[in-house]
Amino acid sequence: MPHRPIQVVVPFKLNGAKSRLSPVLTPEERRQLAFAMLRDVLDAVFGLCPATILSRPGLDIVDVGRAVGIWESDLELNDAINAYLVNHAGSGWPTDILIVMADLALLTEREVVRILNCEGDVVLCPGRGGGTNMILVRSPKFRTCYQGLSFPKHLSAAKELGLKVDVFDSFRASCDIDDPSDLAELIMHSRGSAAKILKNFKIDLDGLGRAAANKIE
């Protein structure tokens, strides 16, 4: 287990979440799914670490459905995360920070424990499309680079700072739910809130499976 306490930060897009799922889900369905995935992520970390949601102003804790702290910011994703890191560093870096994206609906406590046990000043968990789905930050010098293919940017930034970097590879942690084909992975590999709510929506599950197969090919 980690040598120091951990604070989990979950960035959450409050408005217009999951727009790339619009071909198969209505705006209300996308909203419901986004909150369900957020709850799945929070369930994966509860019992291990305190968690804070990083969101634009207006997030209702009732919609979240979990007892959790909220840190509001009007900034865009990357700037908001870095503002949080700067604020945390100014407090003397009392805990390390684990940044977890809110759409990792396949995540379980097992993956969280595994990344917390990794070595390194910075531990990066790559997503399937070149993004960065989780980052464990143990150094107050590190800042995020969440634009485009962020994983190689984060890797390069940490090395330029002279920080020891570890990479955590995980199928479940790599599956961020962005595209319609990703929903097939959710149905097949999750038993959480998001999978349950998705089954109530009237979508072509066979079509999603074919899209996922084509994506792999």
Backbone as ProteinMPNN parsed JSONL, in Angstrom:
{"seq_chain_A": "MPHRPIQVVVPFKLNGAKSRLSPVLTPEERRQLAFAMLRDVLDAVFGLCPATILSRPGLDIVDVGRAVGIWESDLELNDAINAYLVNHAGSGWPTDILIVMADLALLTEREVVRILNCEGDVVLCPGRGGGTNMILVRSPKFRTCYQGLSFPKHLSAAKELGLKVDVFDSFRASCDIDDPSDLAELIMHSRGSAAKILKNFKIDLDGLGRAAANKIE", "coords_chain_A": {"N_chain_A": [[0.844, -1.194, 0.0], [0.313, 2.421, -0.376], [2.809, 4.775, 0.807], [2.056, 7.223, 1.785], [-0.917, 9.135, 2.643], [-3.744, 9.167, 0.368], [-5.502, 11.249, -1.881], [-8.311, 11.163, -3.863], [-9.195, 12.522, -6.979], [-11.815, 13.303, -9.075], [-12.477, 14.382, -12.126], [-15.368, 15.827, -13.56], [-17.635, 16.266, -16.162], [-20.171, 18.485, -16.247], [-22.189, 19.619, -17.912], [-23.54, 18.773, -21.092], [-22.409, 16.23, -21.305], [-20.722, 13.37, -22.65], [-21.171, 13.638, -25.468], [-20.425, 12.33, -27.778], [-21.811, 10.019, -27.774], [-24.228, 10.565, -28.831], [-25.359, 9.48, -31.257], [-26.671, 7.16, -30.423], [-27.852, 7.542, -27.944], [-30.164, 9.588, -26.148], [-30.095, 13.094, -25.059], [-30.921, 13.145, -22.304], [-30.597, 10.456, -21.602], [-27.83, 10.243, -21.923], [-27.011, 11.956, -19.913], [-27.963, 10.594, -17.626], [-26.431, 8.261, -17.845], [-23.834, 9.295, -17.596], [-23.791, 10.179, -14.915], [-24.24, 7.726, -13.679], [-21.901, 6.307, -14.358], [-20.058, 7.911, -13.03], [-20.798, 7.338, -10.38], [-20.059, 4.633, -10.322], [-17.274, 4.846, -10.521], [-16.702, 6.24, -8.162], [-17.567, 4.322, -6.323], [-15.582, 2.447, -6.69], [-13.385, 3.558, -5.442], [-14.168, 4.214, -2.89], [-13.727, 3.405, 0.532], [-11.08, 3.053, 0.259], [-9.797, 5.537, -0.261], [-10.295, 9.053, 0.42], [-12.514, 11.016, -1.621], [-12.858, 13.544, -4.124], [-14.952, 15.416, -6.226], [-14.258, 17.134, -9.152], [-15.648, 19.813, -10.65], [-17.674, 21.931, -12.803], [-19.414, 24.839, -11.511], [-22.591, 24.213, -9.919], [-23.159, 21.524, -9.707], [-25.193, 19.053, -8.325], [-25.31, 17.381, -5.322], [-27.236, 15.515, -4.836], [-27.829, 14.419, -7.325], [-25.439, 13.127, -7.758], [-25.447, 11.113, -5.825], [-23.819, 10.01, -3.901], [-21.919, 10.364, -0.895], [-19.693, 12.778, -1.022], [-16.919, 15.016, -1.517], [-16.971, 18.21, -3.244], [-15.257, 20.139, -5.595], [-15.385, 23.152, -7.032], [-14.978, 24.698, -10.226], [-14.571, 27.15, -12.775], [-12.892, 26.786, -14.837], [-11.424, 25.223, -17.79], [-10.967, 21.643, -18.341], [-8.128, 20.754, -18.119], [-6.85, 23.039, -17.057], [-8.327, 23.359, -14.725], [-7.717, 21.036, -13.263], [-4.964, 21.408, -12.883], [-5.008, 23.779, -11.404], [-6.123, 22.792, -9.093], [-4.038, 21.076, -8.291], [-2.0, 22.949, -7.845], [-3.12, 24.404, -5.738], [-3.208, 22.381, -3.852], [-0.502, 21.811, -3.545], [0.28, 24.201, -2.405], [-0.695, 23.873, 0.09], [1.14, 22.387, 1.313], [1.384, 19.844, 0.332], [-0.082, 17.574, 1.603], [-1.182, 15.081, 1.075], [-0.881, 12.497, -1.414], [-2.027, 12.602, -4.856], [-4.554, 11.052, -6.696], [-5.707, 11.07, -9.816], [-8.653, 10.38, -11.435], [-10.501, 9.573, -14.238], [-13.965, 10.243, -14.918], [-15.442, 8.481, -16.438], [-14.728, 5.83, -16.302], [-16.128, 3.205, -16.232], [-15.75, 0.497, -15.909], [-13.986, 0.19, -13.914], [-12.66, -1.19, -10.909], [-12.256, -1.794, -7.364], [-9.97, -3.325, -7.192], [-8.26, -2.524, -9.328], [-7.701, 0.06, -8.507], [-6.306, -0.356, -6.109], [-4.077, -1.637, -7.181], [-2.816, 0.369, -8.78], [-2.169, 2.178, -6.806], [-0.192, 0.829, -5.517], [1.93, 0.938, -7.206], [5.28, 1.913, -8.097], [7.084, 5.051, -8.258], [7.339, 8.609, -8.892], [5.41, 9.695, -10.415], [2.632, 8.017, -11.674], [1.307, 6.665, -14.524], [-1.667, 5.849, -16.228], [-2.554, 4.578, -19.192], [-5.124, 5.285, -21.636], [-7.153, 3.61, -24.136], [-7.129, 5.068, -26.509], [-4.899, 6.672, -26.523], [-5.091, 8.553, -24.592], [-5.021, 9.61, -21.1], [-6.034, 7.86, -18.452], [-5.885, 7.539, -15.677], [-3.922, 9.159, -13.194], [-1.404, 8.972, -10.867], [-0.131, 11.161, -8.661], [2.712, 11.986, -7.05], [4.474, 13.968, -6.667], [4.858, 17.427, -6.052], [5.675, 18.956, -8.156], [4.65, 18.17, -10.591], [2.517, 18.702, -13.431], [-0.549, 18.474, -15.264], [-1.345, 17.531, -18.699], [-3.742, 17.554, -20.391], [-4.594, 17.431, -23.303], [-5.474, 16.424, -26.505], [-3.563, 13.616, -27.568], [-2.807, 12.653, -24.706], [-1.287, 10.913, -23.122], [1.482, 10.351, -24.091], [2.381, 12.981, -23.794], [2.168, 13.457, -21.039], [3.982, 11.553, -20.138], [6.393, 12.497, -21.25], [6.516, 15.039, -20.025], [6.804, 14.439, -17.301], [9.287, 13.125, -17.307], [10.954, 15.183, -18.195], [10.943, 16.774, -15.959], [12.537, 15.35, -14.359], [11.43, 13.312, -12.903], [10.637, 10.123, -11.514], [8.965, 7.748, -13.436], [6.226, 5.566, -13.642], [4.315, 3.114, -15.401], [1.028, 2.081, -15.52], [-0.676, -0.529, -16.713], [-3.865, -1.618, -17.633], [-6.695, -3.46, -18.524], [-9.375, -2.889, -17.671], [-9.091, -0.326, -16.558], [-8.279, 1.054, -18.774], [-10.466, 1.351, -20.367], [-12.296, 3.814, -21.219], [-15.499, 5.217, -21.525], [-16.596, 6.407, -24.338], [-17.368, 6.345, -27.111], [-20.079, 4.962, -29.181], [-19.425, 2.23, -29.686], [-17.994, 1.581, -27.427], [-19.879, 1.045, -25.532], [-20.588, -1.589, -25.699], [-18.499, -2.911, -24.393], [-19.031, -2.059, -21.832], [-21.5, -3.287, -21.283], [-20.714, -5.977, -21.401], [-18.644, -6.329, -19.502], [-19.125, -5.134, -17.041], [-20.841, -4.85, -13.904], [-21.946, -2.786, -12.645], [-23.578, 0.376, -11.756], [-23.783, 1.842, -14.156], [-23.863, -0.108, -16.205], [-26.251, -1.384, -15.546], [-28.165, 0.662, -15.857], [-27.85, 1.197, -18.536], [-28.901, -1.042, -19.764], [-31.579, -0.56, -19.567], [-32.121, 1.255, -21.491], [-33.303, 1.71, -24.833], [-31.553, 0.401, -27.045], [-29.591, -0.891, -29.782], [-28.109, -3.612, -28.961], [-26.799, -5.749, -30.229], [-25.846, -4.488, -32.494], [-24.029, -2.753, -31.319], [-22.148, -4.57, -30.407], [-21.103, -5.529, -32.828], [-19.967, -3.179, -33.751], [-17.979, -2.787, -31.851], [-16.347, -4.991, -32.38], [-15.456, -4.371, -34.971], [-14.025, -2.1, -34.37], [-11.856, -3.11, -32.925], [-10.611, -4.622, -34.906]], "CA_chain_A": [[0.0, 0.0, 0.0], [1.121, 3.635, -0.49], [3.462, 5.232, 2.021], [1.389, 8.418, 2.271], [-2.356, 9.144, 2.344], [-4.119, 9.473, -1.013], [-6.746, 11.955, -2.157], [-8.766, 10.9, -5.225], [-9.882, 13.622, -7.647], [-12.554, 12.801, -10.233], [-13.039, 15.455, -12.955], [-16.678, 15.435, -14.09], [-18.25, 17.262, -17.042], [-21.551, 18.625, -15.788], [-23.113, 19.921, -19.01], [-23.188, 18.236, -22.409], [-21.521, 15.071, -21.145], [-20.796, 12.207, -23.541], [-21.818, 14.032, -26.723], [-20.106, 11.375, -28.848], [-22.792, 8.931, -27.721], [-25.508, 11.078, -29.33], [-26.01, 8.643, -32.269], [-27.44, 6.045, -29.857], [-28.494, 7.912, -26.69], [-30.721, 10.932, -26.057], [-29.387, 13.905, -24.063], [-31.252, 12.714, -20.945], [-29.941, 9.163, -21.384], [-26.395, 10.498, -21.742], [-26.86, 12.532, -18.577], [-28.13, 9.515, -16.653], [-25.284, 7.361, -17.945], [-22.656, 9.986, -17.06], [-23.859, 10.126, -13.452], [-24.085, 6.324, -13.26], [-20.475, 5.978, -14.449], [-19.408, 8.616, -11.92], [-21.04, 6.555, -9.165], [-19.236, 3.421, -10.392], [-15.895, 5.237, -10.204], [-16.645, 6.541, -6.729], [-17.681, 3.054, -5.593], [-14.305, 1.735, -6.794], [-12.38, 4.157, -4.567], [-14.662, 4.298, -1.508], [-13.135, 2.385, 1.379], [-9.625, 3.13, 0.092], [-9.31, 6.914, -0.224], [-11.291, 10.119, 0.288], [-12.676, 11.417, -3.02], [-13.413, 14.867, -4.427], [-15.344, 15.622, -7.613], [-13.87, 18.426, -9.71], [-16.744, 20.073, -11.583], [-18.159, 23.288, -12.947], [-20.434, 25.155, -10.503], [-23.959, 23.778, -10.184], [-23.337, 20.09, -9.504], [-26.051, 18.739, -7.184], [-24.885, 16.141, -4.677], [-28.346, 14.563, -4.945], [-27.629, 13.716, -8.596], [-24.275, 12.242, -7.606], [-25.926, 9.942, -5.107], [-22.785, 9.516, -2.998], [-21.39, 11.39, -0.001], [-18.37, 13.067, -1.56], [-16.633, 16.435, -1.619], [-17.032, 18.816, -4.575], [-14.38, 21.302, -5.781], [-15.939, 23.798, -8.216], [-14.082, 25.545, -11.015], [-15.07, 27.581, -14.085], [-11.829, 26.557, -15.814], [-11.469, 24.01, -18.597], [-10.494, 20.45, -17.638], [-6.708, 20.72, -17.767], [-6.539, 24.164, -16.169], [-8.971, 23.11, -13.431], [-6.926, 20.029, -12.546], [-3.691, 22.003, -12.461], [-5.309, 24.713, -10.324], [-6.286, 21.967, -7.899], [-2.707, 20.617, -7.894], [-1.288, 24.108, -7.294], [-3.715, 24.671, -4.429], [-2.802, 21.289, -2.969], [0.921, 22.006, -3.259], [0.374, 25.332, -1.502], [-1.053, 23.412, 1.432], [2.237, 21.571, 1.818], [1.273, 18.499, -0.236], [-0.324, 16.657, 2.722], [-1.504, 13.746, 0.551], [-0.682, 12.33, -2.844], [-3.256, 12.792, -5.614], [-4.886, 10.112, -7.754], [-6.7, 11.63, -10.73], [-9.389, 9.287, -12.082], [-11.545, 10.069, -15.108], [-15.291, 9.869, -14.417], [-16.129, 7.548, -17.333], [-14.098, 4.507, -16.226], [-17.223, 2.438, -15.629], [-15.313, -0.872, -15.644], [-13.004, 0.238, -12.837], [-13.015, -1.817, -9.637], [-11.315, -1.523, -6.278], [-8.722, -4.051, -7.454], [-7.386, -1.688, -10.153], [-7.264, 1.204, -7.701], [-5.259, -0.856, -5.212], [-2.877, -1.943, -7.965], [-2.091, 1.578, -9.177], [-1.62, 2.778, -5.596], [0.99, 0.06, -5.136], [2.998, 1.146, -8.185], [6.37, 2.815, -7.725], [7.199, 6.213, -9.131], [6.854, 9.926, -8.492], [4.189, 9.822, -11.213], [2.198, 6.755, -12.268], [0.376, 6.969, -15.608], [-2.496, 4.755, -16.738], [-2.998, 4.994, -20.519], [-6.384, 4.854, -22.216], [-6.975, 2.897, -25.401], [-6.944, 5.976, -27.642], [-3.747, 7.545, -26.338], [-5.322, 9.468, -23.485], [-4.516, 9.203, -19.787], [-7.257, 7.631, -17.685], [-5.586, 7.788, -14.271], [-2.57, 9.614, -12.883], [-1.047, 9.059, -9.457], [0.851, 12.242, -8.56], [3.392, 12.003, -5.755], [5.392, 15.112, -6.651], [4.176, 18.718, -6.244], [6.18, 19.629, -9.357], [4.001, 17.671, -11.806], [1.279, 19.31, -13.92], [-1.167, 17.65, -16.303], [-1.369, 18.008, -20.093], [-4.895, 16.865, -20.963], [-5.02, 17.881, -24.626], [-5.118, 15.477, -27.552], [-2.964, 12.371, -27.089], [-2.184, 13.166, -23.485], [-0.366, 9.978, -22.459], [2.895, 10.658, -24.365], [2.713, 14.303, -23.251], [2.398, 13.292, -19.605], [5.225, 10.793, -19.978], [7.5, 13.402, -21.557], [6.565, 16.12, -19.03], [7.352, 13.901, -16.045], [10.712, 12.858, -17.489], [11.653, 16.467, -18.275], [11.072, 17.27, -14.587], [13.432, 14.46, -13.635], [10.635, 12.469, -12.011], [10.547, 8.704, -11.825], [7.647, 7.476, -13.985], [5.792, 4.179, -13.799], [3.129, 2.985, -16.251], [0.094, 1.067, -15.046], [-1.529, -1.015, -17.797], [-5.008, -2.384, -17.149], [-7.821, -3.461, -19.461], [-10.527, -2.189, -17.106], [-8.779, 1.092, -16.39], [-8.06, 1.667, -20.088], [-11.757, 1.456, -21.075], [-13.153, 4.959, -20.984], [-16.702, 5.049, -22.335], [-16.738, 7.621, -25.145], [-18.043, 6.092, -28.384], [-21.104, 3.914, -29.111], [-18.851, 0.883, -29.619], [-17.521, 1.337, -26.06], [-20.994, 0.588, -24.703], [-20.573, -3.053, -25.685], [-17.585, -3.301, -23.323], [-19.728, -1.791, -20.582], [-22.497, -4.344, -21.092], [-20.082, -7.288, -21.236], [-17.636, -6.459, -18.449], [-19.456, -4.411, -15.823], [-22.079, -5.155, -13.184], [-22.193, -1.594, -11.853], [-24.751, 1.207, -12.015], [-23.857, 2.239, -15.563], [-24.321, -1.253, -16.998], [-27.659, -1.629, -15.241], [-28.999, 1.691, -16.451], [-27.752, 1.079, -19.983], [-29.798, -2.111, -20.19], [-32.937, -0.031, -19.611], [-32.266, 2.09, -22.68], [-33.66, 0.937, -26.027], [-30.498, 0.511, -28.045], [-29.281, -2.135, -30.485], [-26.916, -4.188, -28.337], [-26.085, -6.54, -31.236], [-25.117, -3.533, -33.323], [-22.889, -2.27, -30.543], [-21.149, -5.633, -30.407], [-20.432, -5.528, -34.133], [-19.132, -1.982, -33.832], [-16.8, -3.03, -31.023], [-15.486, -5.94, -33.099], [-14.833, -3.635, -36.071], [-13.069, -1.188, -33.781], [-10.665, -3.898, -32.6], [-9.948, -4.973, -36.16]], "C_chain_A": [[0.885, 1.252, 0.0], [1.68, 4.07, 0.854], [2.756, 6.435, 2.629], [-0.097, 8.341, 1.952], [-2.614, 9.589, 0.903], [-5.435, 10.23, -1.028], [-7.114, 11.686, -3.621], [-9.515, 12.118, -5.754], [-10.515, 13.081, -8.926], [-13.112, 13.985, -11.015], [-14.343, 14.976, -13.612], [-17.252, 16.577, -14.919], [-19.735, 17.332, -16.741], [-22.535, 18.787, -16.939], [-22.613, 19.345, -20.329], [-22.277, 17.039, -22.353], [-21.796, 14.014, -22.201], [-21.517, 12.513, -24.85], [-21.538, 13.055, -27.863], [-21.009, 10.146, -28.829], [-24.151, 9.354, -28.281], [-26.133, 10.243, -30.449], [-26.902, 7.546, -31.685], [-28.192, 6.404, -28.576], [-29.012, 9.345, -26.758], [-29.925, 11.751, -25.048], [-29.678, 13.477, -22.625], [-30.619, 11.364, -20.629], [-28.447, 9.341, -21.169], [-26.131, 11.089, -20.358], [-26.962, 11.447, -17.508], [-26.93, 8.572, -16.652], [-24.036, 8.001, -17.345], [-22.645, 9.932, -15.533], [-23.696, 8.695, -12.94], [-22.623, 5.897, -13.317], [-19.691, 6.66, -13.339], [-19.593, 7.841, -10.616], [-20.214, 5.273, -9.153], [-17.782, 3.717, -10.036], [-15.754, 5.517, -8.711], [-16.739, 5.269, -5.896], [-16.364, 2.29, -5.605], [-13.259, 2.279, -5.82], [-12.842, 4.257, -3.116], [-14.108, 3.132, -0.692], [-11.625, 2.372, 1.295], [-9.109, 4.545, 0.33], [-10.483, 7.89, -0.187], [-11.342, 10.586, -1.171], [-13.295, 12.804, -3.107], [-13.761, 14.913, -5.909], [-14.927, 17.027, -8.022], [-14.85, 18.756, -10.826], [-16.969, 21.576, -11.743], [-19.192, 23.569, -11.848], [-21.818, 24.646, -10.918], [-24.201, 22.3, -9.993], [-24.116, 19.843, -8.22], [-25.637, 17.395, -6.6], [-25.982, 15.09, -4.722], [-28.221, 13.756, -6.233], [-26.455, 12.748, -8.516], [-24.673, 10.97, -6.88], [-24.897, 9.305, -4.189], [-22.317, 10.674, -2.118], [-19.939, 11.664, -0.382], [-18.173, 14.574, -1.609], [-16.692, 16.92, -3.06], [-16.136, 20.055, -4.59], [-14.799, 21.948, -7.087], [-14.915, 24.693, -8.9], [-14.745, 25.895, -12.338], [-14.061, 27.3, -15.197], [-12.091, 25.303, -16.639], [-10.739, 22.889, -17.862], [-9.047, 20.55, -17.189], [-6.337, 21.829, -16.799], [-7.133, 23.948, -14.786], [-8.181, 22.097, -12.61], [-5.625, 20.635, -12.033], [-3.891, 23.044, -11.362], [-5.497, 23.957, -9.011], [-4.922, 21.498, -7.381], [-1.9, 21.751, -7.265], [-1.806, 24.43, -5.897], [-3.269, 23.627, -3.399], [-1.33, 21.439, -2.583], [1.123, 23.157, -2.279], [0.01, 24.987, -0.07], [0.01, 22.505, 2.037], [2.22, 20.137, 1.337], [1.052, 17.45, 0.865], [-0.638, 15.229, 2.298], [-1.107, 13.689, -0.91], [-2.045, 12.381, -3.542], [-3.398, 11.697, -6.662], [-6.016, 10.715, -8.577], [-7.337, 10.48, -11.499], [-10.488, 9.887, -12.944], [-12.904, 9.467, -14.734], [-16.014, 8.85, -15.288], [-15.473, 6.167, -17.356], [-15.055, 3.539, -15.535], [-16.856, 0.986, -15.349], [-14.365, -0.955, -14.457], [-13.544, -0.454, -11.583], [-11.966, -1.446, -8.591], [-9.966, -2.185, -6.539], [-7.75, -3.199, -8.276], [-6.859, -0.494, -9.361], [-6.14, 0.789, -6.755], [-3.963, -1.085, -5.982], [-2.115, -0.683, -8.362], [-1.497, 2.266, -7.953], [-0.349, 2.07, -5.133], [2.134, 0.183, -6.138], [4.058, 2.087, -7.615], [6.315, 4.047, -8.626], [6.703, 7.495, -8.487], [5.55, 10.243, -9.212], [3.877, 8.452, -11.797], [1.094, 7.07, -13.265], [-0.374, 5.72, -16.041], [-3.049, 5.169, -18.095], [-4.393, 4.484, -20.86], [-6.131, 4.23, -23.578], [-6.683, 3.81, -26.578], [-5.785, 6.929, -27.48], [-3.937, 8.587, -25.263], [-4.718, 8.932, -22.196], [-5.703, 9.074, -18.851], [-7.084, 7.8, -16.186], [-4.148, 8.282, -14.155], [-2.418, 9.647, -11.369], [0.108, 10.053, -9.341], [1.423, 12.258, -7.148], [4.363, 13.172, -5.636], [4.619, 16.409, -6.868], [4.645, 19.459, -7.487], [5.37, 19.286, -10.605], [2.724, 18.448, -12.121], [0.748, 18.477, -15.088], [-1.162, 18.34, -17.664], [-2.523, 17.317, -20.826], [-5.384, 17.558, -22.234], [-4.558, 16.849, -25.645], [-4.631, 14.158, -26.975], [-2.156, 12.684, -25.833], [-1.164, 12.219, -22.87], [1.095, 10.259, -22.799], [3.306, 12.026, -23.845], [2.999, 14.214, -21.756], [3.714, 12.558, -19.334], [6.435, 11.695, -20.183], [7.642, 14.484, -20.493], [7.178, 15.637, -17.727], [8.854, 13.669, -16.166], [11.514, 14.148, -17.556], [11.854, 17.087, -16.893], [12.018, 16.416, -13.753], [12.715, 13.542, -12.67], [10.664, 11.015, -12.468], [9.116, 8.381, -12.251], [7.407, 5.973, -14.052], [4.526, 4.187, -14.643], [2.297, 1.817, -15.753], [-0.835, 0.696, -16.189], [-2.632, -1.897, -17.225], [-6.123, -2.311, -18.172], [-8.979, -2.637, -18.919], [-10.274, -0.688, -16.967], [-8.564, 1.796, -17.726], [-9.363, 1.952, -20.822], [-12.543, 2.672, -20.607], [-14.31, 4.888, -21.979], [-16.993, 6.35, -23.064], [-17.614, 7.421, -26.371], [-19.111, 5.021, -28.234], [-20.54, 2.509, -29.004], [-18.335, 0.547, -28.226], [-18.627, 0.791, -25.16], [-21.072, -0.932, -24.653], [-19.651, -3.569, -24.586], [-18.264, -3.127, -21.963], [-20.737, -2.893, -20.266], [-21.834, -5.671, -20.739], [-19.282, -7.424, -19.956], [-17.966, -5.75, -17.143], [-20.762, -4.916, -15.231], [-22.492, -3.955, -12.334], [-23.437, -0.834, -12.277], [-24.899, 1.542, -13.495], [-24.35, 1.098, -16.447], [-25.806, -1.519, -16.78], [-28.563, -0.609, -15.905], [-28.983, 1.618, -17.969], [-28.709, 0.016, -20.516], [-31.25, -1.655, -20.257], [-33.193, 0.849, -20.826], [-32.535, 1.21, -23.903], [-32.615, 1.174, -27.108], [-30.21, -0.874, -28.622], [-27.981, -2.714, -29.929], [-26.126, -5.04, -29.316], [-25.268, -5.632, -32.142], [-23.908, -2.972, -32.621], [-21.77, -3.3, -30.527], [-20.385, -5.689, -31.716], [-19.512, -4.318, -34.265], [-17.863, -2.139, -33.012], [-15.822, -3.973, -31.727], [-14.765, -5.229, -34.241], [-13.776, -2.674, -35.549], [-11.761, -1.888, -33.444], [-9.898, -4.246, -33.859], [-9.264, -3.76, -36.789]], "O_chain_A": [[2.067, 1.171, 0.333], [1.107, 3.777, 1.904], [2.834, 6.658, 3.837], [-0.503, 7.568, 1.085], [-1.803, 10.295, 0.303], [-6.364, 9.903, -0.29], [-6.315, 11.953, -4.518], [-10.366, 12.679, -5.064], [-9.837, 12.477, -9.757], [-14.129, 14.55, -10.612], [-14.411, 13.869, -14.146], [-17.348, 17.711, -14.45], [-20.469, 16.367, -16.952], [-23.596, 18.164, -16.942], [-21.425, 19.416, -20.644], [-21.455, 16.84, -23.248], [-22.939, 13.789, -22.597], [-22.371, 11.743, -25.29], [-22.322, 12.961, -28.808], [-20.98, 9.331, -29.751], [-25.116, 8.592, -28.214], [-27.355, 10.283, -30.596], [-27.795, 7.051, -32.372], [-29.077, 5.658, -28.156], [-28.375, 10.213, -27.355], [-29.163, 11.188, -24.262], [-28.762, 13.45, -21.802], [-30.154, 11.147, -19.51], [-27.857, 8.665, -20.326], [-25.137, 10.753, -19.714], [-26.141, 11.391, -16.593], [-26.47, 8.138, -15.596], [-23.263, 7.33, -16.662], [-21.605, 9.67, -14.927], [-23.088, 8.473, -11.893], [-22.15, 5.2, -12.419], [-18.772, 6.072, -12.77], [-18.651, 7.705, -9.835], [-19.721, 4.863, -8.102], [-17.135, 2.937, -9.336], [-14.794, 5.076, -8.078], [-16.065, 5.147, -4.873], [-16.053, 1.57, -4.657], [-12.35, 1.554, -5.416], [-12.018, 4.371, -2.209], [-14.035, 2.005, -1.181], [-10.953, 1.771, 2.132], [-8.114, 4.741, 1.028], [-11.554, 7.585, -0.711], [-10.33, 10.553, -1.872], [-14.132, 13.188, -2.291], [-12.965, 14.501, -6.752], [-15.211, 17.995, -7.318], [-14.887, 18.061, -11.842], [-16.516, 22.379, -10.929], [-19.784, 22.634, -11.309], [-22.17, 24.647, -12.098], [-25.341, 21.849, -10.105], [-23.756, 20.351, -7.158], [-25.616, 16.387, -7.306], [-25.694, 13.895, -4.655], [-28.476, 12.552, -6.241], [-26.475, 11.681, -9.13], [-24.28, 9.873, -7.277], [-25.085, 8.174, -3.742], [-22.321, 11.828, -2.547], [-19.056, 10.858, -0.089], [-19.139, 15.328, -1.728], [-16.488, 16.141, -3.991], [-16.239, 20.915, -3.715], [-14.596, 21.364, -8.152], [-14.101, 25.351, -8.252], [-15.399, 25.054, -12.954], [-14.344, 27.549, -16.369], [-12.871, 24.436, -16.247], [-10.002, 23.126, -16.905], [-8.765, 20.441, -15.996], [-5.603, 21.603, -15.837], [-6.519, 24.31, -13.783], [-7.997, 22.275, -11.406], [-5.231, 20.403, -10.89], [-3.041, 23.183, -10.482], [-5.082, 24.425, -7.95], [-4.674, 21.52, -6.175], [-1.199, 21.544, -6.275], [-1.026, 24.696, -4.983], [-2.993, 23.947, -2.242], [-0.96, 21.219, -1.43], [2.013, 23.111, -1.429], [0.358, 25.709, 0.865], [-0.174, 21.932, 3.111], [2.949, 19.296, 1.862], [1.875, 16.553, 1.05], [-0.399, 14.282, 3.047], [-1.008, 14.723, -1.571], [-3.085, 12.224, -2.902], [-2.469, 11.442, -7.429], [-7.141, 10.855, -8.097], [-6.638, 9.696, -12.142], [-11.326, 10.635, -12.44], [-12.982, 8.321, -14.29], [-17.096, 8.392, -14.92], [-15.639, 5.416, -18.318], [-14.822, 3.112, -14.404], [-17.578, 0.304, -14.622], [-13.984, -2.048, -14.04], [-14.719, -0.323, -11.241], [-10.929, -0.862, -8.905], [-8.929, -1.652, -6.144], [-6.558, -3.148, -7.97], [-5.708, -0.089, -9.527], [-5.144, 1.498, -6.617], [-2.879, -0.765, -5.493], [-0.886, -0.664, -8.29], [-0.432, 2.876, -8.047], [0.474, 2.66, -4.432], [3.196, -0.407, -5.939], [3.772, 2.937, -6.772], [5.593, 4.075, -9.623], [5.79, 7.489, -7.661], [4.697, 10.963, -8.692], [4.758, 7.798, -12.355], [0.075, 7.663, -12.913], [0.223, 4.655, -16.201], [-3.93, 6.027, -18.158], [-4.796, 3.4, -20.436], [-5.024, 4.312, -24.11], [-6.057, 3.384, -27.549], [-5.686, 7.907, -28.222], [-3.057, 9.417, -25.037], [-4.0, 7.932, -22.198], [-6.318, 10.078, -18.491], [-8.032, 8.166, -15.492], [-3.273, 7.874, -14.919], [-3.213, 10.277, -10.673], [1.195, 9.812, -9.864], [0.709, 12.511, -6.177], [5.007, 13.338, -4.6], [3.799, 16.484, -7.784], [4.072, 20.49, -7.839], [5.4, 20.036, -11.581], [1.955, 18.805, -11.228], [1.522, 17.849, -15.81], [-0.999, 19.556, -17.768], [-2.293, 16.575, -21.781], [-6.442, 18.188, -22.246], [-3.394, 16.447, -25.649], [-5.204, 13.64, -26.017], [-0.956, 12.948, -25.907], [-0.26, 12.669, -22.165], [1.901, 10.398, -21.879], [4.468, 12.219, -23.487], [3.951, 14.818, -21.262], [4.456, 12.905, -18.416], [7.383, 11.668, -19.399], [8.758, 14.818, -20.097], [7.98, 16.343, -17.115], [9.61, 13.976, -15.243], [12.628, 14.212, -17.036], [12.81, 17.832, -16.674], [12.272, 16.715, -12.586], [13.319, 13.045, -11.719], [10.709, 10.726, -13.663], [8.165, 8.691, -11.534], [8.278, 5.21, -14.469], [3.755, 5.146, -14.61], [2.799, 0.706, -15.585], [-1.679, 1.495, -16.596], [-2.372, -2.805, -16.436], [-6.466, -1.226, -18.642], [-9.512, -1.78, -19.624], [-11.163, 0.12, -17.235], [-8.659, 3.021, -17.795], [-9.374, 2.71, -21.793], [-13.365, 2.569, -19.697], [-14.112, 4.537, -23.142], [-17.561, 7.281, -22.493], [-18.502, 8.23, -26.642], [-19.076, 4.247, -27.278], [-21.11, 1.672, -28.304], [-18.243, -0.626, -27.867], [-18.348, 0.15, -24.147], [-21.565, -1.499, -23.679], [-19.973, -4.551, -23.917], [-18.09, -3.946, -21.061], [-20.819, -3.371, -19.135], [-22.326, -6.407, -19.884], [-19.233, -8.507, -19.372], [-17.153, -5.768, -16.22], [-21.665, -5.349, -15.947], [-23.293, -4.091, -11.409], [-24.249, -1.332, -13.058], [-26.007, 1.528, -14.029], [-25.167, 1.316, -17.342], [-26.529, -1.842, -17.722], [-29.607, -0.962, -16.453], [-29.978, 1.937, -18.62], [-29.263, 0.168, -21.605], [-32.067, -2.287, -20.927], [-34.34, 1.152, -21.153], [-32.038, 0.086, -23.982], [-32.776, 2.037, -27.972], [-30.546, -1.894, -28.02], [-26.891, -2.353, -30.371], [-24.897, -5.06, -29.251], [-24.142, -5.96, -32.514], [-22.874, -2.737, -33.245], [-20.592, -2.953, -30.621], [-19.168, -5.874, -31.724], [-18.417, -4.416, -34.82], [-16.794, -1.684, -33.419], [-14.609, -3.77, -31.671], [-13.576, -5.465, -34.455], [-12.754, -2.454, -36.199], [-10.683, -1.332, -33.65], [-8.669, -4.175, -33.881], [-8.655, -3.877, -37.852]]}, "name": "protein", "num_of_chains": 1, "seq": "MPHRPIQVVVPFKLNGAKSRLSPVLTPEERRQLAFAMLRDVLDAVFGLCPATILSRPGLDIVDVGRAVGIWESDLELNDAINAYLVNHAGSGWPTDILIVMADLALLTEREVVRILNCEGDVVLCPGRGGGTNMILVRSPKFRTCYQGLSFPKHLSAAKELGLKVDVFDSFRASCDIDDPSDLAELIMHSRGSAAKILKNFKIDLDGLGRAAANKIE"}
